[in-house]
């Protein structure tokens, strides 16, 4: 295992790439977005994303962010090759182990205390719970076009029927294809899109009113209610001042 710490400026973007090592990236501060062919994985502060070996991905940061990445060979832990790409909750113990392992020299002795520390961290990483911050993305070109447009403008208020018309299909066909490719209904997908994209504005300190409007909600109270249903906390509880 080796580690790398990076400070990202607002608007940072790494071009799509892949490597033979599994990658575990912890967001110390700021919000990261890891994009793969399957969708987007939004990583709020104090959470992490797992990227399997040989998975093409790009990293986007809308605001300043600090990330710590661990690169893990599947020979050291065979389970890393089978773990799917996902966002993870990071326990207090795992967080301290991540910080300690990130401070190790690149040539740390595998048979010494450093190697034992890495082994404990690997055990912890395998059991971290998944967090619901992933937005699946369809492959079908017409659906992908609709999703890209909505991601670029989350306050777009067009109905399912109107969006289906722009793609030259019926609403029923769009709904069926959408659920088949993403595992979510169109309504569920758009709700998740809006809530996940709202995290960046909230993290930057924008008002709930401003963020709710940008996210396509008619009122801050409706936005707060939807946010709490999805994340289990209000925006103020998620990002305490």
JOLIN-V289196 format. One record per backbone hydrogen bond with DSSP energy under -0.5 kcal/mol. CO is the residue of the C=O (numbers start at 1). NH is the residue of the N-H. E is the energy in kcal/mol with one decimal. If there is no record, write none. Layout:
BEGIN
<<CO | NH | E> <CO | NH | E>>
END
This chain:
BEGIN
<<2 | 71 | -3.1> <4 | 69 | -3.3> <6 | 8 | -0.6> <6 | 67 | -2.7> <8 | 65 | -2.2> <9 | 12 | -1.6> <12 | 61 | -2.2> <17 | 57 | -2.6> <19 | 54 | -3.6> <22 | 72 | -2.6> <23 | 25 | -0.5> <23 | 51 | -3.1> <24 | 26 | -0.5> <24 | 70 | -2.9> <25 | 49 | -2.2> <26 | 28 | -1.0> <26 | 68 | -2.4> <27 | 46 | -3.1> <29 | 66 | -2.0> <32 | 43 | -3.3> <33 | 35 | -0.6> <33 | 60 | -3.0> <34 | 41 | -2.2> <35 | 58 | -1.8> <36 | 39 | -0.8> <38 | 137 | -2.7> <39 | 36 | -2.8> <40 | 42 | -0.5> <40 | 135 | -3.3> <41 | 34 | -2.5> <42 | 44 | -0.6> <43 | 32 | -2.2> <44 | 47 | -1.3> <46 | 90 | -0.7> <47 | 27 | -2.8> <48 | 88 | -3.4> <49 | 25 | -2.4> <49 | 51 | -0.5> <50 | 52 | -0.5> <50 | 86 | -1.1> <51 | 23 | -2.8> <52 | 55 | -1.2> <54 | 56 | -0.6> <57 | 17 | -2.0> <58 | 35 | -2.7> <59 | 14 | -2.2> <60 | 33 | -2.4> <61 | 11 | -1.9> <61 | 12 | -0.9> <65 | 8 | -3.6> <66 | 28 | -1.9> <66 | 29 | -1.4> <67 | 6 | -2.8> <68 | 26 | -3.1> <69 | 4 | -2.2> <70 | 24 | -2.7> <70 | 72 | -0.5> <71 | 2 | -1.7> <72 | 22 | -2.5> <73 | 76 | -1.5> <73 | 77 | -0.9> <77 | 80 | -2.1> <78 | 81 | -1.1> <79 | 82 | -1.1> <79 | 83 | -1.1> <86 | 50 | -3.0> <87 | 131 | -2.6> <88 | 48 | -2.1> <89 | 91 | -0.6> <91 | 95 | -2.6> <92 | 96 | -2.0> <93 | 97 | -2.2> <94 | 98 | -2.7> <95 | 99 | -2.2> <96 | 100 | -2.2> <97 | 101 | -2.9> <98 | 102 | -2.3> <99 | 103 | -0.8> <100 | 103 | -0.6> <101 | 104 | -1.4> <105 | 108 | -1.3> <109 | 112 | -1.1> <109 | 115 | -1.0> <112 | 116 | -1.7> <113 | 117 | -2.2> <114 | 118 | -2.1> <115 | 119 | -1.9> <116 | 120 | -2.0> <117 | 121 | -2.1> <118 | 122 | -2.5> <119 | 123 | -1.9> <120 | 124 | -1.9> <121 | 125 | -2.8> <122 | 126 | -1.8> <123 | 127 | -0.6> <124 | 127 | -0.9> <125 | 128 | -1.0> <129 | 89 | -2.8> <131 | 133 | -2.0> <133 | 42 | -2.7> <134 | 136 | -0.6> <135 | 40 | -2.4> <140 | 144 | -2.9> <141 | 145 | -2.1> <142 | 146 | -1.8> <143 | 147 | -2.7> <144 | 148 | -2.4> <145 | 149 | -2.0> <146 | 150 | -2.2> <147 | 151 | -2.3> <148 | 152 | -2.1> <149 | 153 | -1.3> <153 | 156 | -2.1> <159 | 163 | -2.5> <160 | 164 | -2.5> <161 | 165 | -1.9> <162 | 166 | -1.5> <163 | 167 | -1.0> <164 | 167 | -0.6> <164 | 169 | -2.2> <165 | 168 | -1.1> <170 | 174 | -2.5> <171 | 175 | -2.6> <172 | 176 | -2.2> <173 | 177 | -2.8> <174 | 178 | -2.7> <175 | 179 | -2.1> <176 | 180 | -2.0> <177 | 181 | -2.3> <178 | 182 | -2.2> <179 | 183 | -1.9> <185 | 189 | -2.7> <186 | 190 | -2.6> <187 | 191 | -2.2> <188 | 192 | -2.4> <189 | 193 | -2.7> <190 | 194 | -2.5> <191 | 195 | -2.2> <192 | 196 | -2.7> <193 | 197 | -2.6> <194 | 198 | -1.3> <195 | 199 | -0.6> <196 | 199 | -0.9> <197 | 200 | -0.7> <197 | 201 | -0.7> <198 | 202 | -2.1> <199 | 203 | -2.6> <200 | 204 | -1.6> <201 | 206 | -2.3> <202 | 205 | -1.3> <207 | 211 | -2.5> <208 | 212 | -2.7> <209 | 213 | -1.9> <210 | 214 | -2.3> <211 | 215 | -1.6> <212 | 217 | -2.7> <213 | 216 | -1.5> <219 | 223 | -1.8> <220 | 224 | -2.9> <221 | 225 | -2.2> <222 | 226 | -2.2> <223 | 227 | -2.8> <224 | 228 | -2.5> <225 | 229 | -2.1> <226 | 230 | -2.0> <227 | 231 | -3.0> <228 | 232 | -2.0> <234 | 238 | -2.3> <235 | 239 | -2.5> <237 | 240 | -0.5>>
END
